[in-house]
């Protein structure tokens, strides 16, 4: 108690010096409070987001691994490996769906078909461009090498690209656009789950473009054999807010089938029956030059989507798939996790900036306090000599100096923490806004470098892919549009950077640490001083 009273009296006598130290500590406290609040809020936002994230996973061929393994191999061997690539069948996928980490499993089948009869696809391009593109596509198709995934129903070896994309869903759960509110039925009704009838739903734009309504019949044709046609009855008409980039709209110069208006939806059983019938009536031929066998059967691609329990089970699910016999040639990926991590980029950048800023502030603050304490001890050298000369132990003298600094530090920390708590949230939001703006500028600049038009930049701010089963245009780790910035996630634009108990406790620790560091010099000087020499040498 004696030490505390003396320390308080000493603080009262030297108001100017202690006010200066208090201001420095308060500035450190404000900066530290803001930095710690941002770091903690960023970490909490990431953890909460991951906990609430609905994780879906797909199994696809690992082309990156194939490329790496083929670096030192002959080109002909590599081509042979590419030809032998087979997509997993739905039956194969169902085996992995039995994993304990899977909540549910949905799957789709997609194909590219042509219009037949009076039906015309929605096309915003000039007809001459479309005709020339289509003609070019057909002419080069016979010379085109087989693409990976042609086995067991891949879209590889696509043959002639059609006017429409027709997708079959095994259940309503697989129709994520409708579940998420991106698409909705505006006329008629959705087809029944599991139906094998030739019924479909079409986009409202396509219906308007062809003067179609519920109950009408549309006829589609196999692009590889135009005489092979299938008639579908329209049972529903839907509207969608999906952007062109989400359905591969950037590829529309090649085919109208990527236009959202030209998406036809049916049940999985319906489209599967159509493709099987097409295979049964198909004719095959062999190219005499290349020896490649081709067929007129309707090409299709089957895709499975696994709904996992949480993010932590993603790696466990992959390990379980390996145990069930999944080859190393395949990989388990999740677009949800990738998109969520993309949305956290500005937040992580801000957290990193806050960490470095905090370190710099603490280092500079500690150095300033140490220097001030050195001058403080030298000015009070005679006071130290008197106190030790009258019998006060050096340890108690040192403790008094430490207590003085501790009292000033704690008071300043309280003031600084209060001020920091008041301004941490608005400052954090402003800094996060600046980070988001910087990230978007970089994305737009990258788009411009690739010659993307400005009109597409707005579309690039689309929401993260919801896991809808469409054509995977990429190689597993980032598709074609991801490389062009097409899968830009919605960035986390606001965080709750409020100062909580954890931040207060961390600030208290910082205050104690600063006190110990800066007072260590005072303790060293005091323990070295000889009271008689100090009194004898005083001028």
N, C-alpha and C positions, 0 to 999 in steps of 0.2 A: 504493500500500500504506500509505503514511504517513497518507493521508486516512482510510482504512478503520480503522486502529488508533485514531486520534484520535476518530473517530465512535463506535467501540465503547466507548472509555473514557468519552466524554461520556454515552452511554446508561447505562452502569453507575453514573455519578455521580448521574444524575437518574432514579432508578427510578420514583418516583411518577408523574411527568409522562408518562413513556414507557409505563407500564402503562395509564394512562388513555387515551392515544392508541391503544395496542394493543387495549384493550377496544372502543373505538369502531370501529376498523378490522375487528376480528373480527366484530362485530355486522353491519357492512356486508357482510363476506364471507359470513356465514351467509345473510343475506337475499338477497344476489346469487346465491349458489349455488343456493338453492331456486328463485328466480325464473328463472334461466337454465336450470336443469334442467327446469322445467315447460315453458318456451317451446320448448326443443329437443325434449323428448319429445313435445309436442303436434304440432310440425311433422313429426317423424319418423313418428308414428302416422298422421298424415294422408297422408303420402307413401306409406308402406307399404300403407295401406288402399286407396289409389287404384290402386296397382300390382297388388294382388291382387283388385281389384274386377272382377267379371264384368259388363261393360257391355252392356246391351241398349237398343235404340232403336226408337221407333215414329214413323211419319209420320202426322200428323193435321191436320185443317183448323184454321187459326189463326183462331178466332172472335174473339179479342181484337183482332186486326188489322182484322177485318171491322167490329167495333163502332166502332173508332177512325175508320175511313174513312167510316163512315156517320153520324157525328155531325152533319154539316151537310147531310145529304141528306134527301129526303122519305121519310116512313114507308113509303109504297107501294113506293118503289124498294128500300128496305131489305128489305121482305117478299119482293120479287121475287128479290133476291140470295140470301136465305135459302132460298128454294124451289129455286134453281138449284145449291145446294151439292151436290157429289157426292163420296162417299167413293172413295178409290183402289181399283181392282179388284186382285185378286191378280196379274193379268198385269202391271199397272202397277208393283206393288210388286216383282215379280221383276226388272224392269229395273234398279231401284236396288240390288237384292241382288247384282248383278254387280260392284259396286264393290270395289276392291282392299282396302278397309278392313273388309269384312264377312267374318267367318269362316264363319257359317252363317245361314240364313234359315228361319224356321218361320212357319206361319200357321194360323189357325183360322177357323171359321165358327160363328156362334151364332144361335139362334132361340128364340122363346118359343112354347111349344105348350101345348095343353090336355090334360087327362086324358080318356080315352074308355073306355066299358064299365065294368068294375068297378074300374079303377085310380083311386086317390085320392091327391092330394098330401099330404105331411106338413104339418100346419097346427097350430101351437100357439096361434093366436088363436081367439077364440070364433067359432063358425060363423056366428052372426048378423052379426058385424062383417065377416066375410069376404064374406058374401052381399051386404051393403049396399055394401061397397066395390066388389065386382065389378060390381054393378048400376050403381053410379054411374059406374064406369069406362066401361061400355058405353054408357051414355046420353050421356056427354059426348064420346065418341070422334068422333061424326059432326061435332061442332062444333069439334073441336080442330084448330088450324092445323098444317100440315105442318112437321115438325121437321127441322133440318139433318141431312144425311147420308142422306136418303131415296133418293138416286140410287145406282145400282149396289150395292144391297144394304146400305144403312144400316139401323139400327134406327129411323130417323126415320119419322114417320108410322106409329107402331107398330100402329095398329089396336087390336084388343082384346088386352090383356095376358093371357098364358097362365098356366097353373098351374106349368109346368116351364120351366127353361132347358136346352136341348139344345145341346151344343157338339161340333163336329167338329174333330179334330186331324189335321194332315197327316203327322205323325210322332211317335214317342215322345219325341223331343227337345222337342217343343212342350208336352208334358204336364209342366210344371215342378213342379206339386204332387207328382207321383209321383217325379220325379227328386230333389226336395228332401226327401222323406220326410214331407211333410204328409199325403199320401194313400197308401194301399197296398191291393192286391188281397187280400181275405180269403177269397174263394171263386171257383172257376172260374178264368178266365184273361183277360188283356187281349185285345181284338180285334186282328186282324192289321193292320199298317201298310198303308195304301193299299187296304184292302178296300172294296168297294162294296156288300157284303151288308148287309141290315137287321139288324145285330146291335149290341148296346150293353152298357155296364156301368152299374149303378145303385148308389146309396148303400145301405149296410146298413140305415139307418133306414127308408128307403122300402121296402126289401124286407120288413123286419119289419112295417111298418105295413100292408102289403098282402098279407102271407103269401106272398111271392114267393121263388123260388129259381132257381139256374142252370138254364137250359133252358126256363123259362117264357117266355111271350110277353106283352108289354104293348102296348097300343094307344094312340096319341096322336092328337090331332086338331088341325086348323088352327083357331086361335081366331077367324079371320075367316070360316070356313066349316066348321061343326061336322060336316057330312056328309063332309068330306074327311079320311080317317083313314089312318094308317100303322101297321103292326104290326112291332114289333122283338123279336127274340129276345134274351133275357138270356144273355150268355156269361160275365159276371163280376160280382162284387159287391165294392165297395170301402168302406173306412172312411176318414174324414178328420178331421183335427184343426183344420181351418180354422174361424176364428171367423165369426160372422154378419156382422160389420162388413167382413170381407175380401171377402165375396161380396155386399155390399150389403144386409146383414141389417137395417140401419136403415130400409130401404124396405119391410119386410115388411107393413106396414099396407096397402100398395097391392097387393102381389101375393106369392103364396107362391113364385113362381119364383126369388126371391132367397135362399130358404132353402138352405143347403148340402146338406140332405137331398134336395132336389128338383132336383139337378143330374144330368143324364143325359149320358154321354159316348159319342161314336161317332167314326168316322173322318171326315175331311174329305170324302172322295169320297162317303161314304154320305149325309151331310146335304146336300151340294151337289146330289146326284141328286134328293133329296126336294124341295128348294126349286125346282129346275128343273122337276120334274114339276108342282109346285104352280102355277108360273107358266103352264104350258101349259094347265092346266084352269081357270085363274082367270077370273073375270068382272070387268069394269070398269064403273064408273058415274061420271057427272059431276054434281056438285052444281049445281043450277040457280041458286042464289043466289051462291055464291062462284066457280063455274066450276072448282072443284078436282076433279081426276080421282082416283078411289080404286080400289083393286083388292083382291080377296079373296085374292091370292097370299100365301103364307107369308112374313112379313118375316124378314130375316136381316141379319147384320152380319159382314163379313170383316175380320180384323185380322192384320197382319203384324208379326213381331218380328225385328229385325236384331241378331245377336250380333257386337259389334265386338271388335277386337283389344285395345284398351285405352282409357282415358279420353281420352287425347290425340287419338285418331282421331275423336272425336264431331264436333268442328267440321269436320274434314277430310271426314268422311262427308257432312255436310250440304252443304259446298261442292261435293263431287263430285255429289251429287244435283241441285244447281242446274244444274251443267254438263250433266247428263243430261236436263234439261228440267223439273225440279220447279218448279211455280209458287210465287210468293211467298205465295200464299194458304194454303200448307201449311207446317208447321213440323216439325222433327226434334227430338224430346224423348227424355229418358231418365229413367225413374222411379228407376233404380238410383242414378244420380248425385244426384238430388234427395233420395232417402231417406238416402243416405250423408252428404250435407251436413247433413241434419236431425240425424243421429246425432252429428255433430261440434259441434253448437251449444254444449252445456255445455263441451266441451273448448276451443273457440275463446274462449268467455267467460272461462274460467279463464286461458288464455294471454294474453288482453288484460289481465286483472286483474294477472297476474304482471308484464307489461311495465310497466304504470303504477306498480305497487308498486316495481319495480326502479328506475325513473326517480326516483321520490320519495326512495327511500332513498339513492341516489347523490347527489342534489342536497343533501339535508339533511346527509349525511355529509361531503360536500366542504365545505360552509359551516362545519360544526363544526370540521373539521380546519384550515381557513384561519384561523378565529378563534383556535384554540389556538396555531397557529404564530405569529400576530401577538403574542400575549402571551409566547410563548416567546422570540421575538427581542428584545422589549423588556426582558425579564428578563436576557437574556444580552448586552445591549448593551456592557457593559464588557468582557466576554470577547472580543467581536468587535474592540473597540478595541485590546486588548492584542495579539491575534494579528496584526493588521495593522500595529501599531506596531513589532513585532519583525521585520517584513519579510515576513510571509506575505501573498501576494497575495490581493486580495479574491475573485478567482475561486475560489481553493482553499478560502477560508473558506466561500464559498457552497456549494461542492461538498461540504464536510464536513457542513453542515447538511442538504443534500439527501440525503447518504448515511445520516445518522442516521435521517431519516424513512423512507428506503427500506428500511433493515434492519428497523425496527420494523414497517413495513407488510408486508413479505414474511413475517416470522415470524407476524404476526397473521393474514395471509391463509392460511397453511398450516393454522393452528389452526382458523380459521373454515371453510375449505373441508372439512376433515375432519369437523367437526361438521355442516356443511350437507349433506355427502354421506350421513351417517348418518340424517338426519331428512327429507331431501327427498322420498323415495318415500312414506312414511306421511303426511306433510303434504299432498303432492300428491293422494293418494287421498282424504283427508278433504275437501279443498277441492273436488275434482271431485264427490264425493258430494253436497256441499252445493249445487253448481251444478245437478246432475241433479235433486235434490229441488226446487229452486226452479223449474226448467223444467217439471217434472211438475205442480207446484202451479199454475203459470200455465195449463197445458193443461187441468187439471181445472176451474179456475175459468172458463175460456172455455167448457168443455162445460156447466157449470152455467148460465152466462149464456144458452146456447142451449136450456136446458131439457132437457138430456140426462140420463137417469136414471143413478144411481150404478152400477147393475148393468152399464152399458156401459163404464164407465171401465176396468174390468179388460181388456176386449177391446181398448181403445184402445192398450194397450201391446203390440200385436202386432208381429211382426217386419216389417221393411220389405217392401214388395211385391217378389216375386221375379221379376216380369216376366211372370206368368201372363196369358195372353191372355183377358181377359174383356171385359165392356162397359166402355168408357171413359165414366164418368158425368160427367167434367169437361170443361173446355174446352181442355185441353192443358196448361195451367200450373196444376196443382193441381185435383183433382177435387172433387166435392161433399163427400166425406168428408174430404178434406184440409182443406177450409175449416172443418170442424167438429173438426179435430184427429184425424180417423179414421185417418190414415196416419202415426201417430207412430212414428218409427223407434226401434229399440233403441239407446239411447245408449251411447257408449263409456264404460264404467264403471271402467276401470282403465288406467293408463299406466305405462310403465317410466321413471320420472323419475330413473334412476340418474345419478350424476355421471360423465361420461366425459371423455376427453381434450379434446374441444372446449370443454366447460364450464370445465375447468381453465385452458386457454389464454385463454379469455375473462376469467376471474377474474384471471389474471396481467396481462392488459391493463388491467383495471379498477384493479388495484393500482398499476401504473405511472402511469396517468392521474391517480389521486388524489394520488400522490406529487408529480407535476409541478405539478398545480393548487395544492395546499396549500403547496408549497415555493417557488412563484413569488413569493409575498409576502415570504418570507425573503430570496430573492435580491435583490429590489428594495430592501428595507431595507438589506441589507448593502452593496450598491453605492452607496447614497446616504450612508452613514455616513462621517464624517471622523475617523480615529483620534485625532488630536491634540485635537480638540474634545471627543471622548468622554472622554479622560483628564483634560482640563482642567476639564470640567464635573462630574466625579464628586464627589459630596459625601462 
